[in-house]
Amino acid sequence: MRTAIIAGQGRLPAALAAQMVEPPLVAALDGFAPAGLTVDLRFRVERLVPFLRALERDGIGQVIFAGAVTRPRLDPALLDEGTAALLPRLMAAMQQGDDATLRVVIELFEEFGFQVVGVEDLAPALLPAAGVYAGSVTPRDEADAQRAAVIVGALGAVDVGQGAVVAQGLCLGVEALPGTDVLLAQVAGIGALRPDPARGKGLLYKAAKPGQDRRIDLPTIGPDTLRGVAAAGLGGLVFQAGSVICLDLPEMQRLAGEQGLFLWARG
């Protein structure tokens, strides 16, 4: 069965392709090309049905979504009749949040006969198991991670974000639409409100949303995330074991050691 990566921006599509036995077809939403990977087929949301038909003609049996996209602005002039019939359903889902939108996207691909698979199906090595991969974790860090997990669980339940920064029990910031990099930059700018770092620098915690479809939109971290953690003056990065995609774990471990950070997949 031939596989297509429905790719967005970033390094994840290339990392995923490198883990696959047979080269996939790479399809990318117009304006959201992946890094380090040649795109075979570009498409627009307004021409979704012709795109799905093109995948059928190319012998695609299963698809996997990977990479970052933002909601594109739609041009009604580009709509074909088949996609126009699907648009009200898609627009209604968009008004309910990202999870609802992605569920409808998956449903549409399945209705056209494609099997939708996730990273854990094709490249489980990208989802590290529980363990401390760099540095050491203190009881203070464990308490902060527990507090952050509760916060992220609450955020995910209302489809807001997948990350939070906690130091000494205080929430210094939460992830929303702008993403993790913006969150870390905001934390880096916090001054007097920040607790005494001598008693614990705090951490970034990342986790999947409760009940989300694991085939799409699992959180992704990588070396750049660790650089942001270091720049924010935090002590380490904690992530939900088996539910967060790690890009280049060996490099993350090297960088964590260099920066004096801990890297912990929390079970």
Sequence and secondary structure as in RCSB ss.txt:
>XXXX:A:sequence
MRTAIIAGQGRLPAALAAQMVEPPLVAALDGFAPAGLTVDLRFRVERLVPFLRALERDGIGQVIFAGAVTRPRLD
PALLDEGTAALLPRLMAAMQQGDDATLRVVIELFEEFGFQVVGVEDLAPALLPAAGVYAGSVTPRDEADAQRAAV
IVGALGAVDVGQGAVVAQGLCLGVEALPGTDVLLAQVAGIGALRPDPARGKGLLYKAAKPGQDRRIDLPTIGPDT
LRGVAAAGLGGLVFQAGSVICLDLPEMQRLAGEQGLFLWARG
>XXXX:A:secstr
 EEEEEE BSSHHHHHHHH SS  EEEEETT   TTS  SEEE GGGHHHHHHHHHHTTEEEEEEESB       
GGG  HHHHHHHHHHHHHHTT HHHHHHHHHHHHHHTT EEE HHHH GGGS  SEEEES   HHHHHHHHHHHH
HHHHHHHTT  SEEEEETTEEEEE  TT HHHHHHHHHT  TTS  GGG   EEEE   TT  TTS   EE HHH
HHHHHHTT SEEEEETTTSEESSHHHHHHHHHHHT EEEEE 
